[in-house]
Amino acid sequence: MSLVVYLPLVLPALFAPFAGPLAARLDPVHATWLLTGAAVALAGCSTLALGLLAAAAAVRIPLVASLGHWSLSVLGPDTPPGLAVALLAGILLGVAALTVTGFAIRRYRALAGAYREARCLPGRGQTVVVADDAADAYALPGRPGRVVVTAGMLAALDEPGRAALLAHEQAHLAGFHYLFTTAARLAATASPLLCPAAQAVDYTVERWADERAATVVGDRRLVAHAIGRAALAAKANRPRRPLPGMLGAVFSGTRMRAHARPGPVPRRVAALLAPPPPRRLVLLAAVVALVALAGICALIAANDLQDLLSLANTHHHH
């Protein structure tokens, strides 16, 4: 097996530092699709690479080699990859499988809870106003999905601001943004090096909803003002109920980070006050090329292992 098997393991680390700049420079719709697709593809390629390395260790077990009719002289300890590396890959693959399974279970429960809550909310309209003085607003996926906004949030905004806020939340539901964040976080669970990409997707779905709200109300500055007012109101009077942060809450993960560095809300406001982001085909092509490279390397490694096993099988019969 050639050294290309290690490249899919390295490429997520090369991609991660560029996730934030890509989220800031690309159109948010394109950025969301691109970052989510790249994260899932890179996580899949790195997992496949770990599986191939682990398989290189498994086939050297005498019982497995005899069942596969492979010659141990061909699959000896001197055959790359080294046995220690292959065993380490097997351990990492097992850990990844356990963490991904745990995440999938937790995510399913969270989504199922959101669907139940959406069904149990009063009324038949998409928007539900909750009698709560705490300023809060979020979208609940379901059939149908619901937009929940508190009386405190409505009191903090004027009529145009309320329209912008509701358009933002409705965009979360219409765009199925929770599916993008779920896929990106699943990829980051499988390959922790992709955590910056998952965080970038959390940001781009908010930007996507911001831009959609700006289109609906016809005023980007109005949406920027509404976002700032809503964030300040939420920070000043925190909701009593826990936010469904994994389910597309508007300000989830943004309120408490303002003092660490320029947070998502100031960046979103700045983006709305600037001209709409242009299409950057060079950046899109670069990410696609990176993902294609990871896929090609994983396929080459799989072909190398197949050739090695074919050679071992031939020697076994002779």
C-alpha positions as CSV (number, residue, x, y, z in Angstrom):
1,M,0.0,0.0,0.0
2,S,1.6,3.3,-1.1
3,L,2.0,6.4,1.0
4,V,-1.1,8.1,-0.6
5,V,-3.2,6.3,2.0
6,Y,-2.0,8.9,4.5
7,L,-3.0,11.9,2.4
8,P,-6.8,11.7,3.2
9,L,-5.9,11.8,6.9
10,V,-3.9,15.0,6.4
11,L,-6.2,16.9,4.1
12,P,-8.8,17.7,6.8
13,A,-6.1,19.5,8.7
14,L,-5.2,21.5,5.6
15,F,-8.8,22.3,4.9
16,A,-9.8,23.3,8.4
17,P,-8.0,26.7,8.6
18,F,-9.7,27.9,5.4
19,A,-13.2,27.1,6.6
20,G,-13.7,30.4,8.3
21,P,-12.4,32.5,5.4
22,L,-14.5,30.6,3.0
23,A,-17.6,31.2,5.1
24,A,-16.9,34.9,5.2
25,R,-16.0,35.4,1.5
26,L,-18.5,33.1,-0.3
27,D,-22.2,33.6,-0.8
28,P,-23.8,31.9,2.3
29,V,-25.8,29.5,0.2
30,H,-22.8,28.3,-1.8
31,A,-20.7,28.3,1.4
32,T,-23.1,26.1,3.3
33,W,-23.4,23.6,0.5
34,L,-19.6,23.7,-0.2
35,L,-18.5,23.4,3.5
36,T,-21.0,20.7,4.4
37,G,-20.2,18.7,1.3
38,A,-16.5,19.0,1.7
39,A,-16.6,18.1,5.4
40,V,-18.7,15.0,4.7
41,A,-16.5,13.9,1.8
42,L,-13.2,14.5,3.7
43,A,-14.5,12.7,6.7
44,G,-15.6,9.8,4.6
45,C,-12.2,9.6,2.8
46,S,-10.3,9.8,6.0
47,T,-12.5,7.1,7.6
48,L,-11.9,5.0,4.5
49,A,-8.2,5.5,4.8
50,L,-8.3,4.4,8.4
51,G,-10.3,1.4,7.4
52,L,-7.8,0.4,4.8
53,L,-4.9,0.7,7.2
54,A,-6.8,-1.3,9.8
55,A,-7.6,-3.9,7.2
56,A,-3.8,-4.2,6.5
57,A,-3.4,-5.3,10.1
58,A,-6.4,-7.6,10.1
59,V,-5.3,-9.6,7.1
60,R,-2.0,-10.4,8.9
61,I,-3.8,-12.3,11.6
62,P,-3.2,-16.0,10.8
63,L,-6.8,-17.0,11.2
64,V,-8.0,-14.1,8.9
65,A,-5.3,-14.9,6.4
66,S,-6.2,-18.6,6.2
67,L,-9.9,-17.7,5.8
68,G,-9.0,-15.4,2.9
69,H,-6.5,-17.8,1.4
70,W,-3.7,-15.2,1.7
71,S,0.0,-15.9,2.0
72,L,1.4,-14.6,5.3
73,S,4.9,-14.4,3.6
74,V,3.5,-11.8,1.3
75,L,1.6,-10.0,4.1
76,G,4.5,-10.1,6.5
77,P,5.4,-7.4,9.0
78,D,7.8,-5.7,6.6
79,T,5.0,-5.0,4.1
80,P,3.8,-1.4,4.3
81,P,2.1,-0.1,6.2
82,G,3.9,-1.1,9.4
83,L,2.0,-3.3,11.7
84,A,2.1,-0.7,14.5
85,V,0.6,1.9,12.2
86,A,-2.1,-0.4,11.0
87,L,-3.0,-1.4,14.6
88,L,-3.2,2.3,15.6
89,A,-5.5,3.0,12.7
90,G,-7.7,0.2,13.8
91,I,-8.0,1.7,17.3
92,L,-8.7,5.2,15.9
93,L,-11.3,3.7,13.6
94,G,-13.0,2.0,16.5
95,V,-13.0,5.2,18.5
96,A,-14.5,7.1,15.5
97,A,-17.2,4.5,15.1
98,L,-18.2,4.8,18.8
99,T,-18.3,8.6,18.8
100,V,-20.2,8.8,15.6
101,T,-22.8,6.3,16.9
102,G,-23.1,8.2,20.1
103,F,-23.6,11.5,18.2
104,A,-26.1,9.9,15.8
105,I,-28.2,8.7,18.8
106,R,-28.1,12.0,20.6
107,R,-28.9,13.9,17.4
108,Y,-31.9,11.6,16.6
109,R,-33.3,12.1,20.1
110,A,-32.9,15.9,19.8
111,L,-34.6,16.0,16.5
112,A,-37.4,13.6,17.7
113,G,-37.9,15.9,20.7
114,A,-38.0,19.0,18.4
115,Y,-40.6,17.3,16.2
116,R,-42.7,16.4,19.2
117,E,-42.5,19.9,20.6
118,A,-43.5,21.4,17.2
119,R,-46.6,19.1,17.1
120,C,-47.6,20.1,20.6
121,L,-47.3,23.8,20.2
122,P,-50.7,25.6,20.2
123,G,-52.4,26.8,17.1
124,R,-52.0,25.8,13.5
125,G,-50.0,28.6,12.1
126,Q,-46.3,28.4,11.5
127,T,-45.5,31.2,14.0
128,V,-46.1,30.6,17.7
129,V,-45.9,33.5,20.3
130,V,-44.9,32.4,23.8
131,A,-45.9,34.5,26.8
132,D,-42.4,34.9,28.1
133,D,-40.6,38.1,29.0
134,A,-37.2,36.6,28.1
135,A,-36.2,37.6,24.6
136,D,-35.9,34.5,22.4
137,A,-36.7,33.2,18.9
138,Y,-35.9,29.9,17.2
139,A,-37.1,27.5,14.6
140,L,-38.2,24.0,15.4
141,P,-38.0,21.4,12.6
142,G,-41.1,19.2,12.3
143,R,-44.1,18.4,10.2
144,P,-44.9,21.2,10.0
145,G,-41.9,23.2,11.3
146,R,-42.7,26.0,13.7
147,V,-41.2,29.4,14.5
148,V,-41.3,30.2,18.2
149,V,-40.9,33.7,19.4
150,T,-41.4,35.1,22.9
151,A,-43.4,38.2,23.8
152,G,-40.1,39.6,25.2
153,M,-38.5,39.4,21.8
154,L,-41.5,41.0,20.1
155,A,-41.4,43.8,22.6
156,A,-37.7,44.5,21.9
157,L,-38.3,45.0,18.2
158,D,-40.4,47.4,16.1
159,E,-42.8,46.2,13.5
160,P,-40.2,46.1,10.6
161,G,-37.7,44.4,12.9
162,R,-40.3,41.7,13.8
163,A,-40.9,41.1,10.1
164,A,-37.1,40.7,9.5
165,L,-36.8,38.3,12.5
166,L,-39.7,36.1,11.4
167,A,-38.4,36.0,7.8
168,H,-35.0,34.9,9.2
169,E,-36.6,32.1,11.2
170,Q,-38.8,31.0,8.3
171,A,-35.7,30.8,6.1
172,H,-34.2,28.3,8.6
173,L,-37.2,26.0,8.1
174,A,-37.5,26.5,4.4
175,G,-33.8,25.8,3.8
176,F,-33.8,22.7,6.1
177,H,-30.7,24.2,7.8
178,Y,-30.7,21.7,10.6
179,L,-29.8,19.0,8.0
180,F,-26.6,20.9,7.0
181,T,-25.5,21.5,10.6
182,T,-26.2,17.8,11.4
183,A,-24.2,16.6,8.5
184,A,-21.3,18.9,9.3
185,R,-21.2,18.0,12.9
186,L,-21.4,14.3,12.1
187,A,-18.4,14.8,9.8
188,A,-16.5,16.6,12.6
189,T,-17.4,13.8,15.0
190,A,-15.8,11.3,12.6
191,S,-12.8,13.5,12.0
192,P,-12.3,16.1,14.8
193,L,-9.9,18.0,12.5
194,L,-13.1,19.2,10.7
195,C,-14.5,21.0,13.8
196,P,-13.7,24.4,12.3
197,A,-15.7,23.4,9.2
198,A,-18.7,22.4,11.3
199,Q,-18.5,25.8,13.2
200,A,-18.3,27.6,9.9
201,V,-21.5,25.8,8.7
202,D,-23.3,27.0,11.9
203,Y,-22.3,30.5,10.8
204,T,-23.2,30.2,7.1
205,V,-26.7,28.9,7.8
206,E,-27.3,32.0,9.9
207,R,-25.9,34.2,7.1
208,W,-28.1,32.3,4.6
209,A,-31.2,33.1,6.7
210,D,-30.0,36.7,7.0
211,E,-29.7,37.1,3.3
212,R,-33.1,35.5,2.7
213,A,-34.7,37.8,5.3
214,A,-33.1,40.8,3.5
215,T,-34.6,39.6,0.2
216,V,-38.1,39.2,1.8
217,V,-38.1,42.6,3.5
218,G,-36.2,44.3,0.8
219,D,-33.7,46.1,3.1
220,R,-30.3,44.7,4.2
221,R,-29.7,47.5,6.7
222,L,-33.1,46.8,8.3
223,V,-32.2,43.2,8.8
224,A,-28.8,44.1,10.2
225,H,-30.4,46.5,12.7
226,A,-33.0,43.8,13.7
227,I,-30.3,41.2,14.3
228,G,-28.3,43.6,16.5
229,R,-31.4,44.6,18.5
230,A,-32.5,41.0,19.0
231,A,-29.0,39.9,20.1
232,L,-28.7,42.7,22.6
233,A,-32.2,41.9,24.0
234,A,-31.4,38.2,24.3
235,K,-28.1,38.9,26.0
236,A,-29.7,41.3,28.5
237,N,-32.6,39.0,29.3
238,R,-31.6,35.4,28.8
239,P,-34.3,32.8,28.1
240,R,-35.4,30.6,31.0
241,R,-35.8,27.6,28.8
242,P,-32.7,25.9,27.3
243,L,-32.1,26.8,23.7
244,P,-32.4,24.0,21.1
245,G,-28.9,25.1,19.9
246,M,-28.5,22.0,17.7
247,L,-31.8,22.7,15.9
248,G,-31.2,26.1,14.3
249,A,-31.8,28.6,17.1
250,V,-31.1,32.0,15.7
251,F,-28.6,33.2,18.2
252,S,-27.4,29.8,19.6
253,G,-23.7,29.7,20.2
254,T,-23.3,33.4,19.6
255,R,-24.5,35.3,22.6
256,M,-21.7,34.5,25.0
257,R,-18.7,34.8,22.7
258,A,-18.7,38.5,22.1
259,H,-15.8,39.2,24.5
260,A,-13.5,36.4,23.0
261,R,-13.2,37.9,19.5
262,P,-15.5,39.5,17.0
263,G,-18.4,37.2,17.4
264,P,-20.9,35.8,14.8
265,V,-23.5,38.5,15.4
266,P,-21.1,41.5,14.7
267,R,-19.8,39.7,11.6
268,R,-23.3,39.0,10.4
269,V,-24.3,42.6,10.9
270,A,-21.1,43.8,9.1
271,A,-21.8,41.4,6.2
272,L,-25.3,42.8,5.8
273,L,-24.1,46.4,5.8
274,A,-21.6,45.5,3.1
275,P,-22.6,44.7,-0.5
276,P,-23.8,41.1,-1.2
277,P,-20.8,38.7,-1.5
278,P,-19.9,37.9,-5.2
279,R,-19.5,34.5,-6.6
280,R,-15.9,33.3,-6.2
281,L,-15.4,30.4,-8.6
282,V,-11.7,30.1,-7.9
283,L,-12.4,29.3,-4.2
284,L,-15.2,26.9,-5.2
285,A,-12.9,25.1,-7.6
286,A,-10.1,24.9,-5.1
287,V,-12.2,23.2,-2.5
288,V,-13.7,20.8,-5.1
289,A,-10.1,20.0,-6.2
290,L,-9.1,19.3,-2.6
291,V,-12.0,16.9,-2.0
292,A,-11.3,15.2,-5.4
293,L,-7.7,14.7,-4.4
294,A,-8.8,13.0,-1.1
295,G,-11.2,10.8,-3.0
296,I,-8.6,9.8,-5.6
297,C,-6.0,9.0,-2.9
298,A,-8.4,6.8,-1.0
299,L,-9.3,4.9,-4.2
300,I,-5.6,4.4,-5.1
301,A,-5.0,3.1,-1.6
302,A,-8.0,0.7,-1.9
303,N,-6.7,-0.5,-5.2
304,D,-3.2,-1.0,-3.7
305,L,-4.6,-3.2,-0.9
306,Q,-6.6,-5.2,-3.4
307,D,-3.5,-5.8,-5.5
308,L,-1.6,-6.8,-2.4
309,L,-4.3,-9.3,-1.4
310,S,-4.5,-10.7,-5.0
311,L,-0.7,-11.2,-4.9
312,A,-1.0,-12.9,-1.5
313,N,-3.8,-15.1,-2.8
314,T,-1.7,-16.1,-5.8
315,H,1.3,-17.1,-3.6
316,H,-1.0,-19.0,-1.2
317,H,-2.1,-21.3,-4.1
318,H,1.4,-21.8,-5.3
